[in-house]
Amino acid sequence: MTELLSIKDISQEIGIPQSTLRYYRDLFMDYLPATGEGKKKRFYPEAVEVFQAIAKGMHQNKNADDIARDLNRRFARFIEVDTESQDGSATAPQEEELAQSQALSPIAHVEGSTIMAVIASQNQALQQIAATISIVNGQQEELHDLRQEVSKLEERMEAELTEHFQLVDARLQQLVEEKEPTKPKSFWQRLFS
């Protein structure tokens, strides 16, 4: 007989937290081969590969519908059928009731899982938007600070250049005056000086 696995067993095998696996289970139960109800639910070994495919889709930020399409392509839907009556034979009303419940159950499950997946993807998108806005706000503050710093540096550089050019002009003037040959003063300059 095939050994059945609990959520804990699968969690230990593939390294995904049990709470995450329960979330995946609730969204994609139709693809997970299992038996039993509630806490006694156990999964067939094939479910490990399905859980890994779901985790990969979630890691790639796919929504539940895209993951369900991927699962549809790779795995058959699993429906546990218990059509045996106590004496080992199925009755016609039981078969009809089972057929009706199976026809309606996937629709209700898909709608609920789709809604949950949409909410989860919207929540994730909102978190990403909030993180992006926070980053942009931080960058705008940094940009504002950098612009102020550049403005101060430009003013300082302009003042230093002005002072430097004034010193250069003064020194040039001094050198020009020192180099000029002293002309003898004219008669009139000597007379009036």
ZAMARGU-4260 file (C-alpha; in steps of 0.2 Angstrom, whole numbers, plus 5000, padded with zeros to 4 digits):
<rodrens>
0) 5000/5000/5000 | 5006/5018/4996 | 5012/5028/5011 | 5001/5043/5014 | 5008/5060/5019
5) 5002/5073/5031 | 5005/5092/5028 | 5019/5091/5040 | 5027/5077/5031 | 5026/5087/5014
10) 5032/5102/5023 | 5048/5093/5029 | 5051/5085/5012 | 5050/5101/5001 | 5055/5114/5014
15) 5039/5125/5013 | 5030/5130/5029 | 5014/5120/5034 | 5004/5136/5034 | 5009/5140/5016
20) 5005/5122/5011 | 4988/5124/5019 | 4985/5140/5009 | 4990/5131/4993 | 4979/5116/4998
25) 4964/5127/5000 | 4966/5136/4984 | 4970/5120/4973 | 4962/5105/4982 | 4955/5098/4966
30) 4973/5095/4960 | 4980/5087/4976 | 4977/5068/4977 | 4971/5065/4995 | 4960/5055/5006
35) 4951/5058/5022 | 4944/5073/5030 | 4949/5088/5041 | 4965/5084/5051 | 4965/5066/5046
40) 4967/5071/5027 | 4982/5063/5020 | 4990/5065/5003 | 4997/5053/4991 | 5015/5055/4986
45) 5010/5062/4969 | 5004/5078/4979 | 5022/5083/4983 | 5025/5087/4964 | 5008/5097/4963
50) 5013/5107/4979 | 5030/5111/4971 | 5022/5116/4955 | 5010/5128/4965 | 5025/5135/4975
55) 5035/5138/4959 | 5020/5147/4951 | 5018/5158/4967 | 5036/5162/4967 | 5034/5168/4949
60) 5020/5180/4955 | 5007/5171/4945 | 4989/5173/4950 | 4978/5158/4955 | 4970/5157/4938
65) 4987/5155/4929 | 4993/5142/4941 | 4977/5133/4939 | 4979/5133/4920 | 4997/5126/4923
70) 4991/5113/4934 | 4977/5108/4922 | 4990/5105/4909 | 5002/5095/4920 | 4990/5086/4932
75) 4973/5078/4932 | 4960/5084/4944 | 4958/5073/4959 | 4940/5069/4965 | 4938/5057/4979
80) 4923/5046/4975 | 4915/5035/4988 | 4900/5027/4979 | 4900/5011/4988 | 4885/5007/5000
85) 4887/4997/5015 | 4884/4981/5005 | 4897/4985/4992 | 4885/4991/4978 | 4881/5009/4973
90) 4863/5014/4972 | 4856/5024/4958 | 4850/5039/4969 | 4868/5039/4977 | 4876/5039/4960
95) 4865/5054/4954 | 4868/5064/4970 | 4886/5061/4968 | 4886/5066/4950 | 4877/5082/4954
100) 4888/5087/4969 | 4903/5084/4958 | 4896/5095/4945 | 4893/5109/4957 | 4907/5107/4969
105) 4922/5112/4957 | 4912/5127/4952 | 4910/5134/4969 | 4928/5129/4974 | 4935/5138/4959
110) 4925/5153/4962 | 4930/5154/4980 | 4948/5150/4976 | 4948/5163/4962 | 4942/5176/4973
115) 4955/5172/4986 | 4968/5172/4973 | 4963/5189/4966 | 4962/5196/4984 | 4980/5189/4987
120) 4987/5195/4971 | 4979/5212/4974 | 4986/5213/4991 | 5003/5208/4984 | 5002/5221/4971
125) 4997/5235/4983 | 5011/5230/4994 | 5023/5232/4979 | 5015/5248/4975 | 5017/5255/4993
130) 5035/5249/4993 | 5039/5257/4976 | 5031/5274/4982 | 5041/5273/4998 | 5057/5271/4987
135) 5052/5285/4975 | 5049/5296/4990 | 5066/5292/4998 | 5074/5295/4981 | 5065/5312/4979
140) 5071/5318/4996 | 5089/5312/4992 | 5087/5322/4975 | 5081/5337/4984 | 5096/5336/4996
145) 5108/5334/4982 | 5101/5348/4973 | 5103/5360/4988 | 5121/5353/4990 | 5125/5356/4972
150) 5118/5374/4973 | 5129/5378/4989 | 5144/5370/4980 | 5141/5381/4965 | 5139/5397/4975
155) 5155/5393/4985 | 5165/5389/4969 | 5159/5405/4961 | 5165/5415/4976 | 5181/5406/4977
160) 5184/5409/4958 | 5180/5427/4960 | 5192/5429/4974 | 5205/5420/4964 | 5203/5430/4949
165) 5204/5446/4959 | 5220/5440/4967 | 5227/5436/4950 | 5222/5453/4943 | 5230/5462/4957
170) 5246/5451/4956 | 5247/5455/4937 | 5245/5473/4940 | 5258/5473/4952 | 5270/5464/4940
175) 5266/5475/4926 | 5270/5490/4937 | 5286/5482/4943 | 5292/5479/4925 | 5288/5496/4918
180) 5304/5505/4915 | 5305/5521/4924 | 5304/5535/4912 | 5312/5551/4916 | 5300/5563/4921
185) 5297/5577/4909 | 5302/5595/4912 | 5284/5600/4916 | 5282/5584/4928 | 5297/5588/4937
190) 5292/5606/4938 | 5275/5603/4945 | 5278/5589/4956
</rodrens>
